[in-house]
Amino acid sequence: MRHPKSRTPTIAQLKAFLAVAEHLHFRDAATAVGLSQPALSGAVAALEETLGSQLVERTTRKVIITPLGERVAEHARRVLASLYDLSEEVEAARRPFTGPLHLGVIPTVAPYLLPGVLRLVRRSYPDLDLHVHEQRTPSLLEGLAAGRLDLLLLALPAGGASPTRDIPLFDEDFVLVTPPDHELAGRTGVPRDVLLDLDVLLLEEGHCLRDQALDICREVGADTSGGSTRAAGLSTLVQLVAGGLGVTLLPATALDVEAGRTDRLATVRFADPAPGRRIGLATRPGSARSGEYERFAASLREALCDLPVRIVS
């Protein structure tokens, strides 16, 4: 590849390449950015020509990002996030709580909190153009760093490779869910170490709730090697419990919805302090809309106070 001329990559080229780097598949990347596959391939090739370096290895079966390509992808994320923040700052200064807001929500929160969130937006922020994206934590954090998402609703601390500004909303306990004929069914004040003798069913990898459940089991020395049974979502997980395949840990906010799907479930309450998780908002540090997000968080705390949670101010 010839030495590059004195040219600067375009925003379209950076977006196309970053999509390929994140999806590792040209067709999926093209769909994600709304381009045809030939247009996306052309934009990536143009970026390589501009930089005078190969960023992507194309094989018949997979896409491989070169070591230099990985570094370019990190630069592209920062550049695009900065440009988005610039647009965001202008919009925020023009009129708060207007225009688009892309909210990312994890699957173990979305079905239980979104009804309250959407009612709040309709009532208090009618000019806000809200877009909801339900994804697992790693995908949400990537979207936030790249500027595709503005605000995340997830378990804290958010973590991830890029820094975030976390705004806590509430703490909630985990409840042990068992079949109704289980020896622990209906008990309260149960110590955590009962997990030592139980087959705890888990969500599949990628869910932060799975990691939290594993941490709780490891704290008491329970075997976390587990079997082959995994669930993609909490609804499936509780059905597995109802079918007698084991027990599971459920967030308190999910209990009414998920336990209401079947009469083949019972609950077990842990002794204080019960294991639990913190839920909150996360955004990019220094976002121009930080003031809005703080006000939004305060409104959310009021809207969610009737849930079985402990509000964190």
Sequence and secondary structure as in RCSB ss.txt:
>XXXX:A:sequence
MRHPKSRTPTIAQLKAFLAVAEHLHFRDAATAVGLSQPALSGAVAALEETLGSQLVERTTRKVIITPLGERVAEH
ARRVLASLYDLSEEVEAARRPFTGPLHLGVIPTVAPYLLPGVLRLVRRSYPDLDLHVHEQRTPSLLEGLAAGRLD
LLLLALPAGGASPTRDIPLFDEDFVLVTPPDHELAGRTGVPRDVLLDLDVLLLEEGHCLRDQALDICREVGADTS
GGSTRAAGLSTLVQLVAGGLGVTLLPATALDVEAGRTDRLATVRFADPAPGRRIGLATRPGSARSGEYERFAASL
REALCDLPVRIVS
>XXXX:A:secstr
     S    HHHHHHHHHHHHHS HHHHHHHHT  HHHHHHHHHHHHHHHTS  EEE SS EEE HHHHHHHHH
HHHHHHHHHHHHHHHHHHH TT EEEEEEE TTTHHHHHHHHHHHHHHH TTEEEEEEE  HHHHHHHHHHTS S
EEEEEES  SSS  EEEEEEEEEEEEEE TTSTTTT  SB GGGGGGS B EE TT HHHHHHHHHHHHTT    
  S EESSHHHHHHHHHTTS BEEEEHHHHHHHHTT SS EEE B SS  EEEEEEEE TT TTHHHHHHHHHHH
HHHTTTSSSEE  
